[in-house]
Amino acid sequence: MTKRMIEYWVIPPEADAEFVANMEEVLDVYERRYDPNYPVVCMDEQPVQLLKETRVPIKATKTHGKRVDYEYERNGTASIFMFAEPLAGYRQATARPQRTKVDWALEVANLLDTRYADCEWITLVMDNLNTHTKGAFYEAFPPEQARSYIQRIEFCYTPKHGSWLNVAECELSCMSSQCLNGRRIGDLEILQSEIGAWSQKTTAKQRDVDWQYKIDDARQKLKRLYPIIKT
């Protein structure tokens, strides 16, 4: 019997007006020139399993690599919040025990109060999860404070099945391969320290994101996604 391989993809729907409308809005945002007073910021989230070692690993030697016991202890989960400012080459990765509406609002508010404290507003590109809402700020802060945060955010949502449009998702993938893959991290504090160090090191390189895909490209290469106008 021949074994068949299956590849899993995020496949967008055919001829979906809502998909292309949101896609073109995101692509339009990415075409803006860099303005530090009105920065474009992308965000995404990623759950991780916290795994503790049950035995002390044996350090690498000249003849053997590092040896880790196959057994491990589950120590709950955590959620990584990734923020990326593509044109400034800035990344910030933090971790929390969970990813509720309040957690998300607190993370966004922290950025508005620190790095973007002097900005009039930011454009926030993200997927349309039920935690990414204006109401989340009212669950985390008093009404006056919640409203003040919302007034400084231009919300821009990627379409469903269009996560490839989010630069922060690409940064999460890079962070996972460069910082987390092949490792067991058993404590939230260690996870926070490790991804924080990755963020600082990567940002220090000033590697910005040169997004090349434009609206005209989408209209040609993804023509099947656009509804056919009946005359």
C-alpha positions as CSV (number, residue, x, y, z in Angstrom):
1,M,0.0,0.0,0.0
2,T,1.4,3.4,-1.0
3,K,1.6,5.8,1.9
4,R,0.2,9.2,1.0
5,M,1.6,12.4,2.4
6,I,-0.8,15.2,3.5
7,E,0.3,18.8,3.7
8,Y,-1.7,21.2,5.8
9,W,-2.1,24.7,4.6
10,V,-4.2,27.7,5.6
11,I,-6.4,27.8,2.4
12,P,-8.4,30.9,1.8
13,P,-12.0,30.6,0.5
14,E,-12.8,31.1,-3.2
15,A,-14.3,34.4,-4.4
16,D,-14.7,35.9,-0.9
17,A,-15.4,39.6,-0.9
18,E,-14.8,39.9,2.9
19,F,-11.4,38.2,2.6
20,V,-10.2,40.4,-0.2
21,A,-11.5,43.6,1.5
22,N,-9.6,42.9,4.7
23,M,-6.5,41.7,2.8
24,E,-6.3,44.9,0.7
25,E,-6.8,47.0,3.9
26,V,-3.7,45.3,5.4
27,L,-1.7,45.6,2.2
28,D,-2.6,49.3,2.0
29,V,-1.4,49.8,5.6
30,Y,1.9,48.1,4.8
31,E,2.5,50.5,1.9
32,R,2.6,53.5,4.2
33,R,5.8,55.4,4.7
34,Y,7.5,55.1,8.1
35,D,6.3,57.7,10.5
36,P,7.4,57.4,14.1
37,N,4.4,59.4,15.3
38,Y,2.0,57.0,13.7
39,P,3.7,53.6,13.6
40,V,2.3,50.4,12.2
41,V,2.5,47.6,14.8
42,C,1.7,43.9,14.2
43,M,0.8,41.5,17.0
44,D,0.2,37.8,17.3
45,E,0.0,35.1,20.0
46,Q,1.3,31.6,20.4
47,P,0.5,29.0,23.1
48,V,3.4,27.0,24.5
49,Q,3.7,24.0,26.8
50,L,6.0,24.3,29.8
51,L,8.1,21.2,30.2
52,K,10.4,20.5,33.2
53,E,13.4,18.1,33.2
54,T,13.0,15.1,35.5
55,R,16.8,14.6,35.5
56,V,19.7,16.9,35.3
57,P,21.0,17.0,31.7
58,I,24.6,15.8,31.0
59,K,26.7,18.6,29.6
60,A,28.3,18.2,26.2
61,T,31.8,16.9,25.9
62,K,34.4,16.7,23.0
63,T,33.0,13.2,22.1
64,H,29.3,13.6,23.0
65,G,26.7,16.2,22.6
66,K,24.5,17.3,25.4
67,R,22.3,14.4,26.7
68,V,18.8,15.0,28.0
69,D,16.6,12.3,29.4
70,Y,13.5,11.4,27.3
71,E,11.2,11.9,30.3
72,Y,9.8,15.3,31.2
73,E,7.2,16.8,33.5
74,R,4.4,18.9,32.3
75,N,4.1,22.2,34.1
76,G,1.1,23.9,32.5
77,T,1.0,26.2,29.6
78,A,1.7,29.8,28.8
79,S,1.0,32.3,26.0
80,I,3.5,34.3,24.1
81,F,2.5,37.8,22.9
82,M,4.6,39.1,19.9
83,F,4.6,42.7,18.8
84,A,6.6,43.8,15.8
85,E,7.0,47.2,14.2
86,P,8.1,46.2,10.7
87,L,9.6,49.5,9.4
88,A,11.5,50.2,12.6
89,G,13.0,46.7,13.0
90,Y,11.5,46.4,16.5
91,R,10.2,43.2,18.2
92,Q,8.9,42.6,21.7
93,A,8.0,39.1,23.0
94,T,6.4,38.6,26.4
95,A,4.7,35.7,28.1
96,R,1.7,35.3,30.4
97,P,0.0,32.3,32.0
98,Q,-3.0,32.7,29.8
99,R,-4.4,34.9,26.9
100,T,-7.7,36.4,28.0
101,K,-9.1,39.7,26.9
102,V,-7.6,41.3,30.0
103,D,-4.1,39.9,29.2
104,W,-4.3,41.2,25.7
105,A,-5.4,44.7,26.8
106,L,-2.7,44.9,29.4
107,E,0.0,44.0,26.8
108,V,-1.2,46.6,24.3
109,A,-1.6,49.2,27.0
110,N,1.9,48.6,28.2
111,L,3.2,49.4,24.8
112,L,1.1,52.5,24.5
113,D,2.5,53.7,27.9
114,T,6.1,53.0,27.1
115,R,7.6,52.7,23.6
116,Y,4.6,54.6,22.0
117,A,3.9,57.0,24.9
118,D,4.6,60.0,22.7
119,C,2.8,58.7,19.6
120,E,-0.6,60.2,18.7
121,W,-1.8,56.8,17.7
122,I,-0.7,53.4,16.4
123,T,-2.1,51.2,13.7
124,L,-2.5,47.7,15.2
125,V,-2.5,44.8,12.7
126,M,-3.8,41.5,14.1
127,D,-6.2,38.6,13.6
128,N,-9.8,38.9,14.5
129,L,-9.8,36.8,17.7
130,N,-12.6,37.3,20.2
131,T,-10.1,38.6,22.7
132,H,-8.8,41.4,20.4
133,T,-11.7,43.8,20.9
134,K,-12.2,47.4,22.1
135,G,-14.3,46.0,24.9
136,A,-11.3,44.2,26.3
137,F,-9.9,47.5,27.5
138,Y,-13.1,48.1,29.5
139,E,-12.6,44.8,31.3
140,A,-9.1,45.8,32.2
141,F,-9.3,49.5,33.0
142,P,-11.8,52.2,34.3
143,P,-13.9,53.7,31.5
144,E,-11.9,56.9,31.1
145,Q,-8.6,55.1,30.8
146,A,-10.0,52.4,28.5
147,R,-11.4,55.1,26.2
148,S,-8.1,56.9,26.1
149,Y,-6.3,53.8,25.0
150,I,-8.8,53.0,22.3
151,Q,-8.6,56.5,20.8
152,R,-4.9,55.9,20.2
153,I,-5.4,52.7,18.2
154,E,-6.4,52.2,14.6
155,F,-7.6,48.6,14.4
156,C,-6.7,46.7,11.3
157,Y,-7.7,43.0,11.1
158,T,-6.3,40.3,8.9
159,P,-8.9,38.2,7.1
160,K,-9.9,34.7,8.3
161,H,-7.5,32.2,6.8
162,G,-5.1,35.1,6.1
163,S,-2.7,34.9,8.9
164,W,0.2,35.0,6.4
165,L,-0.5,38.7,6.1
166,N,0.6,39.3,9.7
167,V,4.3,40.2,10.1
168,A,4.1,39.3,13.8
169,E,3.3,35.7,12.8
170,C,6.5,35.5,10.8
171,E,8.4,36.9,13.8
172,L,6.9,34.2,16.0
173,S,8.0,31.6,13.6
174,C,11.6,33.0,13.6
175,M,11.6,33.2,17.4
176,S,10.4,29.6,17.7
177,S,13.1,28.2,15.5
178,Q,15.9,30.4,16.9
179,C,15.0,30.4,20.6
180,L,12.5,27.6,21.5
181,N,12.9,24.6,19.2
182,G,14.7,21.6,20.7
183,R,14.5,23.0,24.2
184,R,12.5,22.3,27.3
185,I,11.5,25.3,29.3
186,G,9.6,24.5,32.5
187,D,8.9,27.9,34.2
188,L,7.1,31.0,33.0
189,E,9.9,33.2,34.4
190,I,12.6,31.4,32.4
191,L,10.4,31.6,29.3
192,Q,9.9,35.3,29.8
193,S,13.7,35.8,30.2
194,E,14.6,33.8,27.1
195,I,12.2,35.3,24.7
196,G,12.9,38.8,26.1
197,A,16.6,38.2,25.4
198,W,15.8,37.1,21.8
199,S,13.7,40.2,21.3
200,Q,16.5,42.5,22.4
201,K,19.2,40.8,20.4
202,T,17.1,40.7,17.2
203,T,16.0,44.3,17.6
204,A,19.6,45.4,18.2
205,K,20.4,44.2,14.7
206,Q,18.0,46.8,13.3
207,R,16.6,44.2,10.8
208,D,13.5,45.8,9.5
209,V,10.9,44.0,7.3
210,D,10.8,44.9,3.6
211,W,7.2,43.9,2.7
212,Q,7.1,43.5,-1.1
213,Y,3.6,42.1,-1.7
214,K,1.3,44.9,-2.9
215,I,-2.4,45.2,-3.7
216,D,-1.7,45.0,-7.5
217,D,0.2,41.7,-6.9
218,A,-2.8,40.3,-5.0
219,R,-5.2,41.3,-7.7
220,Q,-3.1,39.4,-10.3
221,K,-1.8,36.4,-8.4
222,L,-4.8,35.8,-6.2
223,K,-7.4,36.6,-8.8
224,R,-9.5,33.6,-7.9
225,L,-10.2,35.1,-4.5
226,Y,-12.0,38.1,-6.0
227,P,-15.7,37.8,-6.7
228,I,-16.7,37.9,-10.3
229,I,-18.8,41.0,-11.1
230,K,-22.0,40.1,-12.9
231,T,-23.1,42.7,-15.5
